[in-house]
């Protein structure tokens, strides 16, 4: 960690920003032969990263991109292809000469090694690179080697690629013809996915997320405008797309909505973080095969920071253990082991109260002490009886909240809640039953259950010694089942 002061014409002035950057070539040489995740038969492995805002030599952005590229160069196996999810250069200038100069430096100096290794590189549009018609024209010109199979007026800005049984569709969330940033067309996407319905694996890649990340939210500028986003996501759902890859928010984040992953990776060099102190520079190495998607997120030192295997593949809830003791012990041995993912799943069923109660109603509560707020609290809140989760990992700090569906008065409910400690804030999940897909609960938190000490004491349907000012469950016939699923990172590789 070091502090740099950068004042560079053409980029935003950065003053005394504490950043993760490695400028020592001797340190670079220590990062060698980084293990990768390999796919099984007829699978694929690739790297995706985005948001470097570079293209200008001797800047902080360029130093950071160099450090991340050094990690990529030292993977033990060359990826099939590389995806860069936008904002390659600082851009955002009306000076065409300056914009072309940045692109020239990025393509022919910073990234020339990719061409030398003959690794296919696929780029998406971004808000720093295709922000008006002039910059769109330059993007089309520089990337004319990419497939020209996009919508009639967006050829060279949107396109799709096939790798055997894998379909990659690159969408443009910036097109001036739709009004600019935060908009995406859906008719062409629907047509491409329909025409390629026989492809086993389908990914869509764009710059802007559909769902807010880390509490950074705002129509058009932070994520795709909501109504447009709903249409877009419905297209993904209708065609069994496994994941949407994006960037833009300077973080790493994974969520799931209607069973589809939104994976945001924007750590390729831009100096800022969202938020600072939590997020980090990174790239993501990915494998896909018949067992599902696996990824590892590597920081600028080549260290493993996050990983995932999806789908979770839990057994049918009929096989989950019935909980009969109000002081049940949900024992999780490997909760703090970073090479394990622990997934706790609960099945709550019962009848809601005939009357509406605004005060919180406890479904389950877990604590490490009778003197502090519960570490985990799951229940119903407000007159609308909204499914709510509170996490309180730090004494004296406000809980962070996650919200789900509402339950009507006198309604039978059967809801699954899962807490996945490897998915950050997106790892608090819900679904109606075994036949429905998982979705992340809504939250503004930049962290999830990975910060949590696992509780020792549990209470079901009741307050824990009446310490917190919430109510017992006001409905009836509350029943609970649970299941623990653990995944060892060392079991992910198919090589």
N, C-alpha and C positions, 0 to 999 in steps of 0.2 A: 504494500500500500504506500503510495506516495502522493504528495501534493504538487500540482503543476499549475502555473499561471500561463494561459494562452490568450493572445490577442491576435487573431488572424482575420484579415480582410476576406470576406466571402463566407465566413461562418459566424455563428453566434459567439459573442465574447464570453469566454469561460474564465472565471476568476476564482482562484483558490478552491478548486473543486477537488475533493478527496476521491481518488479513483483507483481502480484496480488496473494497473498497467505495468508491463514488464519491458524494459528497454535494454536489459543486460543480455547480450548474445550468449554469454556463458550459461545463463539460466535457461535460455531457449534450448541449448544442446542437451540439457538434462531430461527434457520431455521426449522420450523415445518409445517406440513400439507400444503405443497405447492400445489396449485390448478393445476389440469391437464386438458388437452383437452380430452374429451371423444367422441368416435365415435357414430354414429347412428346405426340402426339395421344392423347386419351382417358386421359391420366394425371392425377395429382393432386399438389398440393403443400400442406404443412401444417407447423405448428410443434408440438413436444412439449417440455415441461419439467415439473419437479416438485420437491417438497420445498422450500417456502419457510418453513414453520413461523411464519408471520406472523399477521396479524389483530390485532396490538397496535401502536398508533402509537408513534413515537419510539423504536423499538428497532433494534438491529443487523439483525435479520431483515427488518424493514420497509424499511430503507435498501437492503439488498442486493436485495430483490425489486423495488424501484423502479428500481434500476440495470439489472437484467435486462429489466424491462418497457420501459425506454427503448430498449434495443436492438431489441426486438420492434416497437415503434412506428415505428422508423426503417428497417424493411425496405422495399425499393423497391416491393414488391408485398404487398398484404394476403393472408395465407394463406386457403385455403378454410375451414379450421377450425383450432382450437387444442385440444390435448390437455394436460390437467394431471394428472399421474400420481400424485396423492395428497399428503397432508401439507401442505395449503394453509395451515393455521393451527397455532398451538402446541398448542391443545386439551389433551387428557389431564387433564381436570378433571371432577369430579362435580358441579360447580356449573353447572346448566343455563343460568342467566342469563348467566354469564361466557362459556360456550361460544357461545351465540347472539350475544353482543356481538362476539366475535372473528370469527365468520362474517359478521356484518353489516358490519364494517369491511373484511374481505377482499373481499366481493362488491360492496359499494356505494361503497367508496372506492378501495381498491387496484386493483381489477379492473374498475371501472365503465366504463373506456375501451373494453373489449372489447364491452360491450353497446352503447355509443354507435356503434361502428364496425360493429355488426351481424355480428360474427364468431361463428359457432357455437363454444361452449366445452363440452368433454366432460371430466368429472371422474371419477376413480376413488376408491374408498375407501382409507384408509391407517391406519397405527397411531396417528397423532396425532388422527384425526378420527372413526373408527368403532371404538372400543375397548370399548364395552359397549352394552347395548340402548338406553339413553338417547341416546347419541351416534348410534347407527344410526337412531333415530327422527328425530332432528334432521336428519341427512343426507338421509333420504327426504323430509322436509318441504321443505327448502331447495332440493332438486334434483328436485322433483316434475315439472318441465317435461321432464326426460329421459325417454326411452322406458321404459315400464313393462312390458317384455317379458322380464324376467329369470326365474329359477326361482321357483316359486310362493311360497316363503317369503323370497325375496331380491329381490322386485320393488323397484326403486329403488336397489338396491345393486349388482346386475349387470344389464347390458343390452347390446343390440347396435344398431348404426346402419348404414345403407346409404347410400353416396354413389355413385350410378350403379353402376359396376362394382367398387367398393371396399367391403369388409365390415370393420367395426370391432367387435370383441367385447370388452367391458369386464368383467373377472372380479373377484370379491371375494376377496381373500386374507386377510380378517379376520373372516369371519362367525362370530358367537357361536354359531350353531346347529351349527357344525362343531367348536367348541372354541376359536375365536378365531384369534389371529395365526399365520401360516405355514401355513394350510390353504386349499385351494381345491377346490370341487366340479368334477367332470369330466363327469357325465352330461348336464347341460344344455348344456355347451360342445360336447360331441360331437354332440348333437342339432342345435344351431344351425348348426354347420359342415356337417353332413350336409344339412340343408335348404337351405343356401346354397352348395352345391358348385359351382354355375355361376358364382359370383362370380370375377372374374379375379384380384383382389388381396385377400388376407386377412391381417389383422393382429389379434393379441390383445394386450390391454393390461391390466396388473395392477400392484399396488404392489411385492410382494416378488419378487426374482429367484428363479430355479430353481437356478442354478449360482452358486457363491461368486464374489465379486468382490474383487480386491486383497488376498486373504488373510483377509478378514473373513468368517468362516464360523461357522454355528451353526444347528442345526435349529430351525425355527419362528421364532426371533427375527431371524436374518440372512437366511435363505432358506426357501422352502417345504420342509416336511418331506420327506426324500428319497423315500420310497415314493410319497407323494402327488405329488411332483414328477415321478417317472418316469411315473406314469399320465397326468399333465397333459401332459408333453412328447410322449408317444406319441399323444395325441389331436391335437396340433399336427402331428406327423409324418404321421399317417394322412390328414390333410386338406390337406396341402400348404400349410400356413401359412408365409408368408415370414419373419415376424419376431414376436417377443414383446417388447413395450416394457414397461419397468418402472422403478422408482426405488429408494427406501429406503436403499441404501448411498450415502453422499454423495460421489459420484464420477461420472465418465463412463466407460463401459466397453462394449466390444462383444466378444462371443464368438460362435462358431458351433458347434452340436451337431446332428449328423445333418442338416446342410445348412440348419438353421433358425437365424436370428440371435437372440441375446438381446442387446438394446440397452438399457442402463441409463443413464438421464439423471436426475440428482438434484442440480442446481446452481442452483435457482431462488431461493436466498436464505438457506437455513439456514447459520448461521455456521461450523459445523464442516466439516472435510474428512476424507476417509478414503482415504489418509492426508493429513495436513497437508503443505504444501510441494510436493505433486505435483498434487493435484486443484485445481479452480478453479470459480468460478461460471460458469454457461453456460445456453444454450438450444440446441436442435437444430432446424434447418430441413431439411425432407425433401421429396424428390420421388420419385414412383413412376410408371413407365410400362413399356412392353413391353420395354425394355432392362434393367430391373431397378430396384433401390433405390439412391438416392444421397442422401447427407446431408452437411451441414456443421455443425460445432459452433462457436458463436460465444461469446466470453467477454464480460464486462460492458463492455468497450471496443469491442465489435463486431468484434473481430479473429478471424480464422479460426484455430482451434487444432487441430482434427482434421476429417477428412473420409473418405468411403468411397464406393466404387462396388461393388455386390454384385449378382450373383455375379461371381467373378473371370474366368470365361470363358477358361480356359487351353485351348490346343489339346490334342488327344489325345497321350498320352505317347509314342506311336510316332513323333511328329514331334520329340521332344526330342533334344538333342544327346548323343551317346554320349561319355563321358569315358574316355580311354585313358591319359592321362598322370597319374601320381601327383602331379605338381606343377602340376596344372591351374590356370589363372587364370580364376576366375569374376568377370569384370570387370563392375562395376555403377557406371556413371558418375554417376547422379543419386541415389545413396543418401541424401545429406544435403540434397537439395533438397526443401523442404517442400511445393512445388507438384507434386511427383511422388510417386507410390507405386511402390516397387520390390517385386516379388514374385519371390523365388527359389524355384523348385520343383526338388526332387531325386526321382528314382525309384531306390530301392535294391532290388536283388533278389539272391537267393543262397540257399544252404543254411546253416542254423544248425549249430553244432557238435553232435556226437553226445553229448558230455558237457556238463553244466551248469558254467559258470564264474561265480563271484560277482564277480570283478574286472571293471571296465569293459572293454568291447570296442569299439574305435574303428570307426565306419563312415566318418566324415569329420571332419576337424579343421582349423580355420582360425585363423591367428595373424598378428599384426603384428610379432612378435619371437620369437626363440628363447629369450628370458629370462623371458617372462611366461606365465601360463596362456593357453590358447587363447581367443580371443574367442568362437568358436563351436565347440562339440563336440557331435557327434551319435553315439550308439552304443547299446549294450546294457549294462544294469547289473543286478547282483544275480543270485542263483541262478535267479530267475524270468525272467531275460533281458528286462527291461523296456526298451522303446524310450524313450530319454532324450535331452533336449537341455539343455546348459549354455550360458548366456550370461555372459560376464565382461567387461563394458564398462569397469570401473574397476580399475586395478592396486591390489592390496592389499586388495580387497574380495571377499567370498565370491561365487562364482558363484550365479546364480539358476537354478532347476531347473524343467523341464517334463517331464511323464511321459505316456506313451501305452500302447499295448497290449503284451502279453507275447508272446514267441515260444517255442514248444516246442522241445525238442532235436530235431535232425535234421529240421527243418521247412523246406520251401521257403517263402520269404517274398517278397512283392512289395509294397513300401510307398512311398507318396508322402509327402514332407515338404515343406511350404511355409513360408517365412518372409515375412510381410507386414509391412512397416515402418510401415503406417498403421493398424494395429489394436491397438496396445498389447500387453498380455500375452496377449490372445486371438489375436494374429497369428501364433502358432506352431501350425501346423495339420498334420493327417495324414489320410490315407484309405488304404484297401487297394489300390484301383486306380481307373481312369477311371470305372467304373460306380458307384462308391460316393460318398456325399456327404462333404464335408469336415467335420471336427470340430476344435475347439481342444484342444490338449494341456492336461492339468491342471497348474495352477501356483498358487502363493501370491504371486507377484510383482505389484507395482503398476505395473510398466513392462515393456516388451517390446523388440523389436529397434530401436526408434527411437533408443535410447541408444547403439547399437553403431557403432563405427568399422568399416567393412568390411575384412575381413582381406586381406592380400596373399599369404600363403603357405598352401598347402593340402596336406593329406596324406589319402590315401584308404585306409582299412583298416589303417593303421599309426600308431604313435606318431610325434609330430613330434620327432625327435632324442632320443627317450627322456627328455624333460624331465619330463613328468607321469607319475605312477605308474599308468598304465592299460595294458591289453594290446592287442596287435594283434587284429584280428578273428579269432576262432578257428574260424569256419566255412569254407566254401569257395565258389568260383565267385561271388564278390562282383562285381556289375556296377552301374554308375552311369550315369544320364542326368540332364541338367539343362535347365532352361528359365528364361529371364528375361522377365518381363512387366512393362512400365512403363505407368503411367496418368498423364496430365497433367490436373490439376485444371481447367485452362482448357477442356478438351474435354468436361466433364460437362454443360454447360448445353444444353438443347434449345430455348431460346427462339428 
